[in-house]
Amino acid sequence: MRRDQVPDSWSAGVAGYEAMFEPFTGGYADAAVDLLDIGPTHAVLDVAAGAGAVALRAGRRGASVLATDFAPGMVERLAERFAAEGLDRCRAEVMDGQALTVADGSFDACTSMFGLIFFPDLDAGVRELARAARPGGSVCVGTWHVAQFPLATLVAAALGEVIDGFAAPPGPPTWARLGDVDSIAAHLTAAGLVDVEVVPVRRRWVFEDPEAFFRSQPSWSPPVQPLFDGLDDDTIDRAAEAFAAALARTGDANGLDVEALLGVGRST
């Protein structure tokens, strides 16, 4: 099993994930909550909720929210955030998104943003979202558009620039299995959802300190950690400089345009 499919890997990086990555995922979470038109009358299930980008936004709109994640550290942090904001209609529980312990048809909207994409069994994950949604309820799965995700390319290129013979781990990243319009639509349709559509959402990622972001990744990003295995600080520092230089060559020293795909369907 890959590192990004192990709960402890995600629990260990909660603070860094919230600080370094959630500022980027938040824009897509806004789009998902808007797309589903979530409001005070909704019961929402957020699967593989992470630090809570979708769950918090749904809760702030007055929805009742159950946020689940297989990583206890993520769930603990999300419960703290619910309490800190006084979101007493929101709760967080440890659950395997491939085998949820929730009743059939018990939610108006079921979401998984950038979480289900790491499941060993993608079909089981989508089926569980569809099962948990009431008839007529909505399901939304968010993933990165593999052809429009320049961060991965820039990180690998920066490491390759300073490491002789560098090679990324073989095969596509775990999340890329669900990284295009056709694959998302096929999985949602196979789960029995209808009126399926895939909505592209593009946001600009602005890095306040590109080198610091690069250096931070092994502390909070299980998908990226294997690229950094065995590297000393000097090598990482040089790669961070190469990453910042590569960003500058894109035309903006601090920003990237990154596209996500939101797959949406209706339960029957």
PyRosetta script that sets phi, psi and omega in degrees:
from pyrosetta import init, pose_from_sequence

init()
pose = pose_from_sequence("MRRDQVPDSWSAGVAGYEAMFEPFTGGYADAAVDLLDIGPTHAVLDVAAGAGAVALRAGRRGASVLATDFAPGMVERLAERFAAEGLDRCRAEVMDGQALTVADGSFDACTSMFGLIFFPDLDAGVRELARAARPGGSVCVGTWHVAQFPLATLVAAALGEVIDGFAAPPGPPTWARLGDVDSIAAHLTAAGLVDVEVVPVRRRWVFEDPEAFFRSQPSWSPPVQPLFDGLDDDTIDRAAEAFAAALARTGDANGLDVEALLGVGRST")
pose.set_psi(1, 138.5)
pose.set_omega(1, -178.5)
pose.set_phi(2, -72.5)
pose.set_psi(2, 157.8)
pose.set_omega(2, -177.8)
pose.set_phi(3, -59.5)
pose.set_psi(3, -33.8)
pose.set_omega(3, -179.1)
pose.set_phi(4, -79.0)
pose.set_psi(4, 7.0)
pose.set_omega(4, 175.3)
pose.set_phi(5, -115.7)
pose.set_psi(5, 16.5)
pose.set_omega(5, -178.0)
pose.set_phi(6, -114.8)
pose.set_psi(6, 125.2)
pose.set_omega(6, -175.7)
pose.set_phi(7, -55.8)
pose.set_psi(7, -43.0)
pose.set_omega(7, -176.1)
pose.set_phi(8, -61.8)
pose.set_psi(8, -30.8)
pose.set_omega(8, 179.6)
pose.set_phi(9, -62.2)
pose.set_psi(9, -39.2)
pose.set_omega(9, -179.9)
pose.set_phi(10, -79.5)
pose.set_psi(10, -38.1)
pose.set_omega(10, 178.5)
pose.set_phi(11, -59.8)
pose.set_psi(11, -37.3)
pose.set_omega(11, -176.1)
pose.set_phi(12, -68.0)
pose.set_psi(12, -20.9)
pose.set_omega(12, -174.5)
pose.set_phi(13, -112.0)
pose.set_psi(13, 21.1)
pose.set_omega(13, -173.0)
pose.set_phi(14, -56.0)
pose.set_psi(14, -51.3)
pose.set_omega(14, -174.6)
pose.set_phi(15, -61.7)
pose.set_psi(15, -45.1)
pose.set_omega(15, 179.6)
pose.set_phi(16, -66.6)
pose.set_psi(16, -38.9)
pose.set_omega(16, 178.6)
pose.set_phi(17, -60.7)
pose.set_psi(17, -46.7)
pose.set_omega(17, -179.5)
pose.set_phi(18, -62.8)
pose.set_psi(18, -42.6)
pose.set_omega(18, -175.2)
pose.set_phi(19, -76.5)
pose.set_psi(19, -39.2)
pose.set_omega(19, -169.3)
pose.set_phi(20, -99.8)
pose.set_psi(20, -29.3)
pose.set_omega(20, -172.1)
pose.set_phi(21, -112.1)
pose.set_psi(21, -34.9)
pose.set_omega(21, -178.7)
pose.set_phi(22, -60.5)
pose.set_psi(22, -32.9)
pose.set_omega(22, 175.4)
pose.set_phi(23, -56.9)
pose.set_psi(23, -26.3)
pose.set_omega(23, 177.3)
pose.set_phi(24, -84.9)
pose.set_psi(24, -43.0)
pose.set_omega(24, -176.9)
pose.set_phi(25, -71.0)
pose.set_psi(25, -20.9)
pose.set_omega(25, -177.3)
pose.set_phi(26, -58.5)
pose.set_psi(26, -36.9)
pose.set_omega(26, -179.7)
pose.set_phi(27, -64.0)
pose.set_psi(27, -35.0)
pose.set_omega(27, 177.9)
pose.set_phi(28, -76.2)
pose.set_psi(28, -33.5)
pose.set_omega(28, 175.6)
pose.set_phi(29, -63.1)
pose.set_psi(29, -41.0)
pose.set_omega(29, 175.2)
pose.set_phi(30, -56.1)
pose.set_psi(30, -44.4)
pose.set_omega(30, -178.6)
pose.set_phi(31, -63.9)
pose.set_psi(31, -39.8)
pose.set_omega(31, -179.6)
pose.set_phi(32, -65.8)
pose.set_psi(32, -45.1)
pose.set_omega(32, -179.8)
pose.set_phi(33, -64.2)
pose.set_psi(33, -38.2)
pose.set_omega(33, 176.2)
pose.set_phi(34, -66.8)
pose.set_psi(34, -43.1)
pose.set_omega(34, -177.5)
pose.set_phi(35, -61.4)
pose.set_psi(35, -38.0)
pose.set_omega(35, 179.7)
pose.set_phi(36, -86.7)
pose.set_psi(36, -4.8)
pose.set_omega(36, 178.9)
pose.set_phi(37, 52.8)
pose.set_psi(37, 47.2)
pose.set_omega(37, -176.8)
pose.set_phi(38, -70.7)
pose.set_psi(38, 135.7)
pose.set_omega(38, -179.6)
pose.set_phi(39, -148.3)
pose.set_psi(39, -169.0)
pose.set_omega(39, -173.0)
pose.set_phi(40, -62.0)
pose.set_psi(40, -22.4)
pose.set_omega(40, -178.1)
pose.set_phi(41, -86.8)
pose.set_psi(41, -3.2)
pose.set_omega(41, -173.1)
pose.set_phi(42, -90.6)
pose.set_psi(42, 140.9)
pose.set_omega(42, 164.5)
pose.set_phi(43, -101.5)
pose.set_psi(43, 121.3)
pose.set_omega(43, -171.4)
pose.set_phi(44, -117.7)
pose.set_psi(44, 135.5)
pose.set_omega(44, 171.7)
pose.set_phi(45, -111.7)
pose.set_psi(45, 122.8)
pose.set_omega(45, 177.6)
pose.set_phi(46, -115.7)
pose.set_psi(46, 112.1)
pose.set_omega(46, -174.0)
pose.set_phi(47, -100.1)
pose.set_psi(47, 141.1)
pose.set_omega(47, -173.2)
pose.set_phi(48, 54.1)
pose.set_psi(48, 52.1)
pose.set_omega(48, -169.0)
pose.set_phi(49, -71.4)
pose.set_psi(49, -17.6)
pose.set_omega(49, -179.0)
pose.set_phi(50, 61.0)
pose.set_psi(50, -136.0)
pose.set_omega(50, -179.5)
pose.set_phi(51, -82.8)
pose.set_psi(51, -1.5)
pose.set_omega(51, 167.9)
pose.set_phi(52, 106.6)
pose.set_psi(52, 24.7)
pose.set_omega(52, -176.4)
pose.set_phi(53, -55.9)
pose.set_psi(53, -47.4)
pose.set_omega(53, 179.2)
pose.set_phi(54, -78.1)
pose.set_psi(54, -46.4)
pose.set_omega(54, -174.8)
pose.set_phi(55, -58.2)
pose.set_psi(55, -43.6)
pose.set_omega(55, 179.7)
pose.set_phi(56, -65.1)
pose.set_psi(56, -41.5)
pose.set_omega(56, 180.0)
pose.set_phi(57, -66.3)
pose.set_psi(57, -39.5)
pose.set_omega(57, 176.8)
pose.set_phi(58, -65.2)
pose.set_psi(58, -42.1)
pose.set_omega(58, 178.7)
pose.set_phi(59, -63.5)
pose.set_psi(59, -38.0)
pose.set_omega(59, 178.8)
pose.set_phi(60, -66.1)
pose.set_psi(60, -21.3)
pose.set_omega(60, 176.2)
pose.set_phi(61, -87.0)
pose.set_psi(61, 1.3)
pose.set_omega(61, 177.0)
pose.set_phi(62, 95.3)
pose.set_psi(62, 1.5)
pose.set_omega(62, -179.1)
pose.set_phi(63, -71.1)
pose.set_psi(63, 155.2)
pose.set_omega(63, 168.0)
pose.set_phi(64, -83.9)
pose.set_psi(64, 127.9)
pose.set_omega(64, -171.5)
pose.set_phi(65, -129.6)
pose.set_psi(65, 131.5)
pose.set_omega(65, 164.8)
pose.set_phi(66, -111.0)
pose.set_psi(66, 114.5)
pose.set_omega(66, 178.4)
pose.set_phi(67, -104.7)
pose.set_psi(67, 127.2)
pose.set_omega(67, -179.2)
pose.set_phi(68, -122.0)
pose.set_psi(68, 151.8)
pose.set_omega(68, 174.3)
pose.set_phi(69, -156.7)
pose.set_psi(69, 151.7)
pose.set_omega(69, 178.9)
pose.set_phi(70, -83.1)
pose.set_psi(70, -8.6)
pose.set_omega(70, -178.7)
pose.set_phi(71, -97.8)
pose.set_psi(71, 111.6)
pose.set_omega(71, -178.1)
pose.set_phi(72, -56.6)
pose.set_psi(72, -34.4)
pose.set_omega(72, 179.9)
pose.set_phi(73, -64.4)
pose.set_psi(73, -38.4)
pose.set_omega(73, 176.7)
pose.set_phi(74, -65.1)
pose.set_psi(74, -43.8)
pose.set_omega(74, -178.6)
pose.set_phi(75, -63.9)
pose.set_psi(75, -42.9)
pose.set_omega(75, 178.9)
pose.set_phi(76, -60.7)
pose.set_psi(76, -44.5)
pose.set_omega(76, -179.7)
pose.set_phi(77, -66.2)
pose.set_psi(77, -40.0)
pose.set_omega(77, -179.2)
pose.set_phi(78, -66.4)
pose.set_psi(78, -38.7)
pose.set_omega(78, 176.2)
pose.set_phi(79, -60.9)
pose.set_psi(79, -39.3)
pose.set_omega(79, 176.8)
pose.set_phi(80, -62.4)
pose.set_psi(80, -40.3)
pose.set_omega(80, -178.3)
pose.set_phi(81, -70.0)
pose.set_psi(81, -38.9)
pose.set_omega(81, 174.7)
pose.set_phi(82, -58.3)
pose.set_psi(82, -47.5)
pose.set_omega(82, -178.1)
pose.set_phi(83, -63.8)
pose.set_psi(83, -42.0)
pose.set_omega(83, -177.9)
pose.set_phi(84, -62.8)
pose.set_psi(84, -30.5)
pose.set_omega(84, -179.6)
pose.set_phi(85, -95.6)
pose.set_psi(85, 1.4)
pose.set_omega(85, 179.5)
pose.set_phi(86, 68.2)
pose.set_psi(86, 29.9)
pose.set_omega(86, -179.4)
pose.set_phi(87, -88.2)
pose.set_psi(87, 77.9)
pose.set_omega(87, -172.0)
pose.set_phi(88, -78.1)
pose.set_psi(88, -3.1)
pose.set_omega(88, 173.6)
pose.set_phi(89, -97.5)
pose.set_psi(89, 10.3)
pose.set_omega(89, -178.7)
pose.set_phi(90, -118.9)
pose.set_psi(90, 139.6)
pose.set_omega(90, 175.9)
pose.set_phi(91, -141.8)
pose.set_psi(91, 158.3)
pose.set_omega(91, -178.4)
pose.set_phi(92, -126.1)
pose.set_psi(92, 136.5)
pose.set_omega(92, -178.6)
pose.set_phi(93, -139.4)
pose.set_psi(93, 147.4)
pose.set_omega(93, 173.9)
pose.set_phi(94, -76.6)
pose.set_psi(94, 124.9)
pose.set_omega(94, 179.7)
pose.set_phi(95, -153.5)
pose.set_psi(95, 148.8)
pose.set_omega(95, 171.3)
pose.set_phi(96, -84.7)
pose.set_psi(96, 117.4)
pose.set_omega(96, -177.6)
pose.set_phi(97, -64.9)
pose.set_psi(97, -12.5)
pose.set_omega(97, 177.2)
pose.set_phi(98, -88.3)
pose.set_psi(98, -8.3)
pose.set_omega(98, -179.7)
pose.set_phi(99, -153.0)
pose.set_psi(99, 70.9)
pose.set_omega(99, -175.3)
pose.set_phi(100, -70.9)
pose.set_psi(100, 142.4)
pose.set_omega(100, 175.9)
pose.set_phi(101, -99.1)
pose.set_psi(101, 62.3)
pose.set_omega(101, 176.5)
pose.set_phi(102, -129.8)
pose.set_psi(102, 155.2)
pose.set_omega(102, -178.5)
pose.set_phi(103, -73.3)
pose.set_psi(103, 151.5)
pose.set_omega(103, 175.2)
pose.set_phi(104, -59.2)
pose.set_psi(104, 141.1)
pose.set_omega(104, 171.1)
pose.set_phi(105, 60.1)
pose.set_psi(105, 34.7)
pose.set_omega(105, -172.9)
pose.set_phi(106, -104.1)
pose.set_psi(106, 4.3)
pose.set_omega(106, -177.8)
pose.set_phi(107, -133.6)
pose.set_psi(107, 146.3)
pose.set_omega(107, 176.8)
pose.set_phi(108, -78.7)
pose.set_psi(108, -31.3)
pose.set_omega(108, -179.6)
pose.set_phi(109, -143.4)
pose.set_psi(109, 133.7)
pose.set_omega(109, 179.2)
pose.set_phi(110, -124.8)
pose.set_psi(110, 127.7)
pose.set_omega(110, -174.3)
pose.set_phi(111, -129.6)
pose.set_psi(111, 155.8)
pose.set_omega(111, 166.8)
pose.set_phi(112, -152.1)
pose.set_psi(112, 108.5)
pose.set_omega(112, -177.0)
pose.set_phi(113, -104.8)
pose.set_psi(113, 111.4)
pose.set_omega(113, 175.9)
pose.set_phi(114, 60.1)
pose.set_psi(114, 29.7)
pose.set_omega(114, 179.1)
pose.set_phi(115, -124.1)
pose.set_psi(115, -55.4)
pose.set_omega(115, 178.5)
pose.set_phi(116, -55.5)
pose.set_psi(116, -27.9)
pose.set_omega(116, -177.9)
pose.set_phi(117, -60.5)
pose.set_psi(117, -16.1)
pose.set_omega(117, 178.5)
pose.set_phi(118, -97.7)
pose.set_psi(118, -4.8)
pose.set_omega(118, -175.8)
pose.set_phi(119, -62.3)
pose.set_psi(119, 139.3)
pose.set_omega(119, 172.5)
pose.set_phi(120, -56.9)
pose.set_psi(120, -37.4)
pose.set_omega(120, -179.4)
pose.set_phi(121, -115.9)
pose.set_psi(121, 93.1)
pose.set_omega(121, -178.8)
pose.set_phi(122, -61.0)
pose.set_psi(122, -42.7)
pose.set_omega(122, -177.6)
pose.set_phi(123, -61.2)
pose.set_psi(123, -41.8)
pose.set_omega(123, 178.5)
pose.set_phi(124, -62.3)
pose.set_psi(124, -40.1)
pose.set_omega(124, 179.6)
pose.set_phi(125, -62.5)
pose.set_psi(125, -45.0)
pose.set_omega(125, -180.0)
pose.set_phi(126, -69.1)
pose.set_psi(126, -39.6)
pose.set_omega(126, 178.0)
pose.set_phi(127, -60.0)
pose.set_psi(127, -38.8)
pose.set_omega(127, -179.8)
pose.set_phi(128, -66.9)
pose.set_psi(128, -39.2)
pose.set_omega(128, 174.9)
pose.set_phi(129, -61.6)
pose.set_psi(129, -44.5)
pose.set_omega(129, -179.7)
pose.set_phi(130, -64.7)
pose.set_psi(130, -39.3)
pose.set_omega(130, 179.5)
pose.set_phi(131, -64.2)
pose.set_psi(131, -39.5)
pose.set_omega(131, -175.8)
pose.set_phi(132, -74.9)
pose.set_psi(132, -20.1)
pose.set_omega(132, -178.5)
pose.set_phi(133, -79.8)
pose.set_psi(133, 138.0)
pose.set_omega(133, 176.1)
pose.set_phi(134, -67.2)
pose.set_psi(134, 159.5)
pose.set_omega(134, 174.0)
pose.set_phi(135, -56.0)
pose.set_psi(135, 127.0)
pose.set_omega(135, -175.6)
pose.set_phi(136, 87.9)
pose.set_psi(136, -7.6)
pose.set_omega(136, 178.4)
pose.set_phi(137, -75.4)
pose.set_psi(137, 167.3)
pose.set_omega(137, -173.6)
pose.set_phi(138, -107.9)
pose.set_psi(138, 148.5)
pose.set_omega(138, 173.5)
pose.set_phi(139, -125.4)
pose.set_psi(139, 135.7)
pose.set_omega(139, 177.9)
pose.set_phi(140, -134.3)
pose.set_psi(140, 124.6)
pose.set_omega(140, 177.4)
pose.set_phi(141, -118.2)
pose.set_psi(141, 123.8)
pose.set_omega(141, 179.6)
pose.set_phi(142, -104.4)
pose.set_psi(142, 137.3)
pose.set_omega(142, 178.7)
pose.set_phi(143, -144.4)
pose.set_psi(143, 165.6)
pose.set_omega(143, 174.2)
pose.set_phi(144, -84.1)
pose.set_psi(144, 140.3)
pose.set_omega(144, 175.7)
pose.set_phi(145, -79.5)
pose.set_psi(145, 109.7)
pose.set_omega(145, -170.4)
pose.set_phi(146, -58.4)
pose.set_psi(146, -30.3)
pose.set_omega(146, -179.7)
pose.set_phi(147, -82.5)
pose.set_psi(147, -7.7)
pose.set_omega(147, -177.1)
pose.set_phi(148, -129.9)
pose.set_psi(148, 37.4)
pose.set_omega(148, -179.1)
pose.set_phi(149, -124.0)
pose.set_psi(149, 77.6)
pose.set_omega(149, -172.2)
pose.set_phi(150, -69.3)
pose.set_psi(150, -17.4)
pose.set_omega(150, -177.5)
pose.set_phi(151, -58.4)
pose.set_psi(151, -46.3)
pose.set_omega(151, -177.4)
pose.set_phi(152, -60.2)
pose.set_psi(152, -41.2)
pose.set_omega(152, -179.8)
pose.set_phi(153, -65.6)
pose.set_psi(153, -42.3)
pose.set_omega(153, -178.3)
pose.set_phi(154, -68.3)
pose.set_psi(154, -38.6)
pose.set_omega(154, 178.8)
pose.set_phi(155, -63.8)
pose.set_psi(155, -48.4)
pose.set_omega(155, -179.9)
pose.set_phi(156, -63.8)
pose.set_psi(156, -39.4)
pose.set_omega(156, 179.7)
pose.set_phi(157, -65.4)
pose.set_psi(157, -38.2)
pose.set_omega(157, 179.2)
pose.set_phi(158, -64.6)
pose.set_psi(158, -42.2)
pose.set_omega(158, 177.8)
pose.set_phi(159, -66.5)
pose.set_psi(159, -40.2)
pose.set_omega(159, 179.3)
pose.set_phi(160, -64.9)
pose.set_psi(160, -27.1)
pose.set_omega(160, -179.0)
pose.set_phi(161, -70.9)
pose.set_psi(161, -27.2)
pose.set_omega(161, -174.8)
pose.set_phi(162, -112.9)
pose.set_psi(162, -6.2)
pose.set_omega(162, -178.3)
pose.set_phi(163, -119.5)
pose.set_psi(163, 116.4)
pose.set_omega(163, 177.8)
pose.set_phi(164, -63.6)
pose.set_psi(164, 129.7)
pose.set_omega(164, 176.9)
pose.set_phi(165, 73.4)
pose.set_psi(165, 15.9)
pose.set_omega(165, -179.6)
pose.set_phi(166, -60.4)
pose.set_psi(166, 137.8)
pose.set_omega(166, 175.0)
pose.set_phi(167, -141.7)
pose.set_psi(167, 130.8)
pose.set_omega(167, 175.6)
pose.set_phi(168, -66.7)
pose.set_psi(168, 155.8)
pose.set_omega(168, 176.4)
pose.set_phi(169, -52.7)
pose.set_psi(169, 144.7)
pose.set_omega(169, -176.5)
pose.set_phi(170, -65.3)
pose.set_psi(170, 151.0)
pose.set_omega(170, 177.0)
pose.set_phi(171, 84.1)
pose.set_psi(171, 163.4)
pose.set_omega(171, 179.2)
pose.set_phi(172, -71.3)
pose.set_psi(172, 158.2)
pose.set_omega(172, 175.5)
pose.set_phi(173, -64.0)
pose.set_psi(173, 157.0)
pose.set_omega(173, -176.7)
pose.set_phi(174, -52.1)
pose.set_psi(174, -47.4)
pose.set_omega(174, -173.3)
pose.set_phi(175, -67.2)
pose.set_psi(175, -20.7)
pose.set_omega(175, -175.4)
pose.set_phi(176, -70.0)
pose.set_psi(176, -12.6)
pose.set_omega(176, 175.4)
pose.set_phi(177, -59.5)
pose.set_psi(177, -24.9)
pose.set_omega(177, -178.7)
pose.set_phi(178, -122.0)
pose.set_psi(178, 44.4)
pose.set_omega(178, -168.9)
pose.set_phi(179, -108.5)
pose.set_psi(179, 16.9)
pose.set_omega(179, 177.4)
pose.set_phi(180, -146.1)
pose.set_psi(180, 166.5)
pose.set_omega(180, -173.6)
pose.set_phi(181, -59.6)
pose.set_psi(181, -45.9)
pose.set_omega(181, -175.0)
pose.set_phi(182, -64.6)
pose.set_psi(182, -41.7)
pose.set_omega(182, -178.1)
pose.set_phi(183, -67.6)
pose.set_psi(183, -39.1)
pose.set_omega(183, 178.3)
pose.set_phi(184, -64.3)
pose.set_psi(184, -49.3)
pose.set_omega(184, -179.3)
pose.set_phi(185, -59.7)
pose.set_psi(185, -40.1)
pose.set_omega(185, -179.0)
pose.set_phi(186, -64.9)
pose.set_psi(186, -43.2)
pose.set_omega(186, -179.3)
pose.set_phi(187, -67.4)
pose.set_psi(187, -40.6)
pose.set_omega(187, 179.4)
pose.set_phi(188, -67.2)
pose.set_psi(188, -40.4)
pose.set_omega(188, 179.0)
pose.set_phi(189, -66.8)
pose.set_psi(189, -40.6)
pose.set_omega(189, 179.6)
pose.set_phi(190, -62.7)
pose.set_psi(190, -26.1)
pose.set_omega(190, 178.9)
pose.set_phi(191, -81.7)
pose.set_psi(191, 1.0)
pose.set_omega(191, 177.8)
pose.set_phi(192, 92.4)
pose.set_psi(192, 6.7)
pose.set_omega(192, 178.7)
pose.set_phi(193, -77.3)
pose.set_psi(193, 151.0)
pose.set_omega(193, 180.0)
pose.set_phi(194, -121.4)
pose.set_psi(194, 172.0)
pose.set_omega(194, -178.1)
pose.set_phi(195, 52.3)
pose.set_psi(195, 41.9)
pose.set_omega(195, -176.5)
pose.set_phi(196, -74.4)
pose.set_psi(196, 133.4)
pose.set_omega(196, 172.1)
pose.set_phi(197, -141.5)
pose.set_psi(197, 154.9)
pose.set_omega(197, 178.1)
pose.set_phi(198, -120.4)
pose.set_psi(198, 120.2)
pose.set_omega(198, -173.2)
pose.set_phi(199, -108.1)
pose.set_psi(199, 118.4)
pose.set_omega(199, 175.3)
pose.set_phi(200, -76.4)
pose.set_psi(200, 137.1)
pose.set_omega(200, 178.4)
pose.set_phi(201, -130.7)
pose.set_psi(201, 118.7)
pose.set_omega(201, -178.1)
pose.set_phi(202, -109.1)
pose.set_psi(202, 132.1)
pose.set_omega(202, 177.1)
pose.set_phi(203, -132.8)
pose.set_psi(203, 155.1)
pose.set_omega(203, 177.7)
pose.set_phi(204, -97.4)
pose.set_psi(204, 125.6)
pose.set_omega(204, 175.8)
pose.set_phi(205, -94.0)
pose.set_psi(205, 121.5)
pose.set_omega(205, 178.5)
pose.set_phi(206, -109.6)
pose.set_psi(206, 119.2)
pose.set_omega(206, -179.5)
pose.set_phi(207, -94.5)
pose.set_psi(207, 113.2)
pose.set_omega(207, 178.1)
pose.set_phi(208, -63.5)
pose.set_psi(208, -36.4)
pose.set_omega(208, 179.2)
pose.set_phi(209, -142.1)
pose.set_psi(209, 90.9)
pose.set_omega(209, -175.5)
pose.set_phi(210, -55.9)
pose.set_psi(210, -39.2)
pose.set_omega(210, -179.0)
pose.set_phi(211, -67.2)
pose.set_psi(211, -40.6)
pose.set_omega(211, 178.5)
pose.set_phi(212, -64.8)
pose.set_psi(212, -40.2)
pose.set_omega(212, 177.0)
pose.set_phi(213, -59.6)
pose.set_psi(213, -47.2)
pose.set_omega(213, -178.6)
pose.set_phi(214, -59.1)
pose.set_psi(214, -47.6)
pose.set_omega(214, -177.8)
pose.set_phi(215, -63.8)
pose.set_psi(215, -30.3)
pose.set_omega(215, -174.7)
pose.set_phi(216, -74.8)
pose.set_psi(216, -20.6)
pose.set_omega(216, -167.9)
pose.set_phi(217, -56.0)
pose.set_psi(217, -41.7)
pose.set_omega(217, -179.3)
pose.set_phi(218, -62.1)
pose.set_psi(218, -20.2)
pose.set_omega(218, -177.1)
pose.set_phi(219, -81.4)
pose.set_psi(219, -15.9)
pose.set_omega(219, -174.6)
pose.set_phi(220, -140.5)
pose.set_psi(220, -6.6)
pose.set_omega(220, -174.4)
pose.set_phi(221, -117.3)
pose.set_psi(221, 92.0)
pose.set_omega(221, 178.3)
pose.set_phi(222, -54.4)
pose.set_psi(222, -35.8)
pose.set_omega(222, 178.7)
pose.set_phi(223, -63.2)
pose.set_psi(223, -28.4)
pose.set_omega(223, -175.8)
pose.set_phi(224, -92.6)
pose.set_psi(224, -23.8)
pose.set_omega(224, -172.6)
pose.set_phi(225, -51.7)
pose.set_psi(225, -41.6)
pose.set_omega(225, -178.9)
pose.set_phi(226, -59.3)
pose.set_psi(226, -26.4)
pose.set_omega(226, 178.6)
pose.set_phi(227, -67.5)
pose.set_psi(227, -24.6)
pose.set_omega(227, -174.7)
pose.set_phi(228, -101.1)
pose.set_psi(228, -3.4)
pose.set_omega(228, -177.2)
pose.set_phi(229, -56.6)
pose.set_psi(229, 128.9)
pose.set_omega(229, 175.2)
pose.set_phi(230, 80.2)
pose.set_psi(230, 2.4)
pose.set_omega(230, -178.7)
pose.set_phi(231, -86.5)
pose.set_psi(231, 138.0)
pose.set_omega(231, 176.6)
pose.set_phi(232, -85.5)
pose.set_psi(232, 169.7)
pose.set_omega(232, -175.2)
pose.set_phi(233, -61.4)
pose.set_psi(233, -37.8)
pose.set_omega(233, -178.6)
pose.set_phi(234, -63.5)
pose.set_psi(234, -42.4)
pose.set_omega(234, 179.1)
pose.set_phi(235, -63.9)
pose.set_psi(235, -43.3)
pose.set_omega(235, 179.2)
pose.set_phi(236, -63.9)
pose.set_psi(236, -39.5)
pose.set_omega(236, 178.4)
pose.set_phi(237, -62.0)
pose.set_psi(237, -43.6)
pose.set_omega(237, -179.9)
pose.set_phi(238, -67.0)
pose.set_psi(238, -37.5)
pose.set_omega(238, 177.3)
pose.set_phi(239, -67.3)
pose.set_psi(239, -35.6)
pose.set_omega(239, 177.4)
pose.set_phi(240, -62.9)
pose.set_psi(240, -40.4)
pose.set_omega(240, 176.8)
pose.set_phi(241, -64.2)
pose.set_psi(241, -39.9)
pose.set_omega(241, 178.6)
pose.set_phi(242, -65.7)
pose.set_psi(242, -36.7)
pose.set_omega(242, 177.7)
pose.set_phi(243, -63.1)
pose.set_psi(243, -47.0)
pose.set_omega(243, 179.2)
pose.set_phi(244, -61.9)
pose.set_psi(244, -39.6)
pose.set_omega(244, 178.6)
pose.set_phi(245, -65.9)
pose.set_psi(245, -38.5)
pose.set_omega(245, 178.4)
pose.set_phi(246, -65.4)
pose.set_psi(246, -38.6)
pose.set_omega(246, 175.2)
pose.set_phi(247, -59.5)
pose.set_psi(247, -43.8)
pose.set_omega(247, -179.4)
pose.set_phi(248, -61.0)
pose.set_psi(248, -35.8)
pose.set_omega(248, -179.2)
pose.set_phi(249, -71.1)
pose.set_psi(249, -17.3)
pose.set_omega(249, 176.8)
pose.set_phi(250, -75.8)
pose.set_psi(250, -9.6)
pose.set_omega(250, 179.0)
pose.set_phi(251, 110.6)
pose.set_psi(251, -10.4)
pose.set_omega(251, 178.5)
pose.set_phi(252, -144.5)
pose.set_psi(252, 114.3)
pose.set_omega(252, -174.5)
pose.set_phi(253, -65.0)
pose.set_psi(253, -14.4)
pose.set_omega(253, -174.7)
pose.set_phi(254, -126.3)
pose.set_psi(254, 5.3)
pose.set_omega(254, -172.5)
pose.set_phi(255, -139.3)
pose.set_psi(255, 153.1)
pose.set_omega(255, 174.2)
pose.set_phi(256, -137.5)
pose.set_psi(256, 142.9)
pose.set_omega(256, 169.9)
pose.set_phi(257, -91.9)
pose.set_psi(257, 123.4)
pose.set_omega(257, -175.1)
pose.set_phi(258, -127.1)
pose.set_psi(258, 131.1)
pose.set_omega(258, -177.5)
pose.set_phi(259, -107.3)
pose.set_psi(259, 131.9)
pose.set_omega(259, 170.4)
pose.set_phi(260, -107.7)
pose.set_psi(260, 161.2)
pose.set_omega(260, 175.4)
pose.set_phi(261, -119.8)
pose.set_psi(261, 125.7)
pose.set_omega(261, 177.7)
pose.set_phi(262, -106.1)
pose.set_psi(262, 110.9)
pose.set_omega(262, 176.8)
pose.set_phi(263, -89.7)
pose.set_psi(263, 124.6)
pose.set_omega(263, -174.8)
pose.set_phi(264, -125.5)
pose.set_psi(264, 137.7)
pose.set_omega(264, 175.7)
pose.set_phi(265, -148.6)
pose.set_psi(265, 169.6)
pose.set_omega(265, -178.1)
pose.set_phi(266, -117.4)
pose.set_psi(266, 136.8)
pose.set_omega(266, 178.6)
pose.set_phi(267, -78.1)
pose.set_psi(267, 151.4)
pose.set_omega(267, 179.6)
pose.set_phi(268, -115.3)
pose.dump_pdb("model.pdb")
